[in-house]
């Protein structure tokens, strides 16, 4: 998956395949990437899947030290800025970043091949439910438009989906997005015909007429908009900020043994976020990040607009315990309920145990 193929529950492929009766899906690359809010700007950004080799390591250290798996999603590709600028060395911490497709990155984490992995808050629950426990210490961003419900011409809004066929990968993040879209129009899932379609196949499904709308993340959502003239996003993650948080999830043992180093990594992230969010750095940031995934800087700028990257100060607001999507804790609870309902895993997880805001709090001092 490319610019952003983040899915809820994809990390445990075998479990999901059994529970949801579907085959493995791609990712934000493992991937998820958007265009501003519900705009079609991201539709002009082509997929970089073929342009970037999978599992090509991008080392920030000599091989020792902390090992972090990252993949194709703006909030994670942003780490490339620190790598290229040597900010980890300046911070006095040795880190090796390893580039993967999304699903393999989570598999590598579960297998103990890396100390940490960039994944969504929902996927952290899925990997943990099958033994790959983690503790998230940084909230990198939340999807702010890259995940979309794209409808064919003639369907102007979510309410018009009643009685229509919608293609989405059941049990994944944009299935959850679809449910929120339907709720916004006072519709239930039973009011539509739900068709299980792999995310990377949604553009063709919409083009063929097999479905009236699809739920997908970038680059698939952008491809659908491009493949079907007149189609448009009728609901996006911009409409439900906080539904999809992107995190740095760390092995609990590594966190306990190397806490001081993880605090340094967290400080570096704050530097990255500050750099990316400074308007005067947009061109340089896009140049560095786009090179990692094989796009042009202009193409990547459109994708960046759909990802709300956060530094530690802003992230602190989302670490506060509360109900609802403005809190990572609240989001975890909602995603956990969704995962159990869709049999991604059987029993509710202790969602609070997957989060440790104290590292970011200490790094922000």
N, C-alpha and C positions, 0 to 999 in steps of 0.2 A: 504494500500500500504505500501511498506516497503522501505528499503533504497531508499527513494526518489521517492516519487510519486508526484511530483509537476506538476500541470497541469494548463494550462491557462484557467480560466473561470470555474473551477469546484466548486468554493465556492458557487455559486448561483445555486444550483442543479436544482431547479424548473425552473428557467429561462432557463438554458442550455437544460434541457430536452425538454422544449417547443420549444425553438428556433432551436435546432440542432436535434430534434427528436431522442434523445437517452436517455438511462437510466443512472443513476448515475454511475460515475466511481470511482475507488479507488484512492489512491494518492501516493506523495512521502510519502508514507504513508502519506498520502498525499504525497508522496515519490518520490525521484529521486536519484539514486546513480550510479556512473560509474566505469570503469576500465580505466587504463591509456589510454588517447587519444582514438584511435579506437581499442585498444587491447581487447582480449577476457579474460583478467585476471579476470574481474568482473564476468564473467560467472560462475566461480567456487564458487562464494559466494552465498549460498542458501538464500531463502527468510526467513525473520525473522517474517513474519506476524503471523504465528501460535505460535511463541515462546513468543511474548510479548502481554500481555493483553491490550486492548484498554482503553483509558480514565483512566489509572492508574496514579494518581497525583504524581509528584515528587516534594515535597515541599522544598523550600529554605528559607521559613519564617514561621511564626506562623499562617498565614492566613490573616493577615493584610498587608498593603503595596501594592505594585504593583503586579498584576497577569498577567503572560505571558503564552500563549498557545504555545507549541512547539510539533513537530512531527518528524517522522523518515526520516531525511535527514541529511547527515554528517555536513553540515554547521549549522544545528540547534541542532543536538545531541551534538555538541561540547560544547554547554552551560552546559552540564552535568559536564564538567571538573570544571567549576567555582562553580557549586552546590556542588560537592563532596569535593572540596578543601576549601570551606567556604570563597570564595573571595568576595561574596556580603556583608557578615558580616564585612569583613576587610574594604570594601569600605564605610561602614556606610549606606547601603541601604537595606531595607527589601523587598524581592522579593519572590513570590511564583510561581514556574513553574508548569504548569499543562500539563500532557502528554495526547495527543489525537491522533486519526487518523487524517489525514490531513483535509478532508472535515469537520468533526465535529469541528476541531479547528477554522476554519473560521466561522462556524455557531455560535460557542460560542462567538466569537468576535462580530459578527453582532448583537447578542442578548444582548450584554453588560455584559456578564458573566466574561470577562477578559478585562484587559486594553490594551493588545497588543497581536499580533499573529505573528508567523513566517510564511511568505508566499512569493510567487514569486511576482515580480513587476507586472506581468500580472494579477495575481489573485487579487491583491490589487485593480486594476481597475474594475474587475468584481464585487467584493463585494461592492465597492463604487458606482457602477452604480445602485445598487439596495438598496442603503441607508446605507450600512455599511462603511462609510467614514473612511479613515485612512491617516496617514502621516508616511512615512517610514523615519527612522532616522539612521539606520545602514544598510550597505550593507555587509552581511555576506560572500557571495561567489558568484561565477557563476558556472554553470554546465560546466564541462571541460571533457566530455566524457561519462558520465553516461546515457545521452539520445542518442539513437542510431537508425539508419536505418539498420536493419539486413536483409540480403538477403540469400536466399537458395543457395545451391551449384550450381555453374555454372554461377552465376551472380557476375561478378568480380568488377563492379563499377556502379556508379549511371547512367551512360549513357546506360547501359544494361537494365535499367528499362523500357525503351520505349516499350509501348504496353503490359507491364506486370501489374499484379494486386498487389496493395500495400494496406495492411491493417493498418489502423491507426484510432484512436479515433478522429473523425472529430470535429474541433473547439478547440482541446486541444493542449498543447505545442508541442507535437511531430508531429502534423499536420503542424504546423509552421516550425518545423525543416525540414520536408519533402519538403516543398516549397523551402526552402533555398538550400536543396540538389539538387533538380531538376534544380534550377537556375544555380547552379555551373556547371551543365552539359549542359546548354543551352536548357533545356527542360521546358515545361509548365505542369501544372496539367492536362491539357487535353491530354497530351501525354501518360498518364498512366490510368489505371482503378483503381479508388479510391474506397476502400471498408471500410465502417464504422465498426470498430472492437474495442470493449472495450479493454483498455490497458492490463488489467489482463488476457484477453483471446487471446492476440497476440501470445504467444508461441504455443498454441494448433492450432491456425489458420495456422501458418507456418508449423507446423509438419504435419497437415492433408493435406496440399497441396492446401487449399482453396485460398491461396495467395502466391505470389512469394517473397514478402518481407513485413516487418512490421516496424512500427515506435513505439518505446516504451522507457520508462525509466526503471531504475533499481527498483525492481529486475526482472521485466518482460523481459527486454532486455537480461539480463544475462541468464534467463531461456530459452529464445528462442535459444540462442547460444548453450546451453547445450542439449536441446531437439532435435535439428536438426544438427547432425554431418556434418561438412563441411560448415555450414553456417558461415557468417562473417559480421561484421559491415562495411558497405561501406561508411557511413557518420555518424559523431557524433557531439555532441555539442562542442567537441574540435575544430572542423572545423569552428565554428561560435561563438567564445567566446564573451559573453555578451548578447547572445540571451535570456538567462534565468538567471536573477539575483535573488538571495534569500535575503530577507530583514527582518528587524524587523519593523513591521507596528504598529503604536500606535494610540489609540483613541485621536483625537485632543483636547478634553476636558481634558483628563488625562495629555497630554503633556503640556498644558497651566498651569494646576494647580500644576504639580509635575516636572517641567522642571529640577530642580536641581537633583532630583533623577534619571531622565532618563539620565542625563549627567553622573552620577555615573555608571549606568548600561552600558553605552557606553564605559566608561573607562575599565570596567571589560571585555567587549567583546574584546577590544584591547589586554588585557592580555591573554585571551583565544587564540586568533589568533596567538599571538607571541609564546605561548607555543606549539600549534599544529604544527606550521611551523618550529620549531627548531628540526633538525634531531635527536638530542639526546633524545628528548621526544617522539619520534614516538611510541615506545613500550608502554609507560605508557598511552599516549593519546588513542591509539587503544584499550587498555585494558578497560579503563573507558567507552569509547564510545560504544564498542561492547557489554558490559554488559547491557547497556540500551536497546539494540534491540535484544538480544538473539543470537548473533553470537560470534564466536571465534575472538580473536584479529587478527590472521592472515587473516581470512576471511574479516575482516573489513578494514584492511590495503589496500586490493585491491580496495575496494569501495571508500576509502578516496582519492585515486589517481585521481578519476574522478571528484572531487570537488575542485575548486580553492578557498580556504579560505583566506580571506583578513583582515588585520589589518587596522587601521584608515589611516595610511600613504599611503598605496596602494589604499585604497578605495577612497581617495581624488581625485585621477586621474579620477575615474569613475563618481564622482559627478560633474565634470566639464560639463557645458552645451555645447552640440555639437550634430551634426547629427551623425547617425550611432550607432553601437552596443558598441563602446568603452565607450560611455556615457550612464548612466542610463536614462537620459532624452531622448536620442535618441532611446534607446531600448523601453522605454515606448511609444513613438510615433509609432514605428513600430508595437508593440503589439496591441496598440489601433486600428490602422488601420485594423489589422488582425481580431480583435474581432468584429468590426463593419461589416466588409465584410462577416464574417461568422455568423452574427446575434446573437452573444453571448449577445450583447446589441445593441440598435438601433442607438444611437447618439454618436459621439465622446466625450470622457471625457476630462476635462481640466487636462491633465496629469501632468503638473508641480505642481499642487496643492497637489499632492500625495507625494511629496518629500521635505524634509527639511534637507539639508546638514549642517545647522548651529549647530546642536547638536553634530555631529561628529567633526566638526571644533573646537568647544569649548572644547570638551573632549580631543582633541589632543594637546591642549596648555600645 
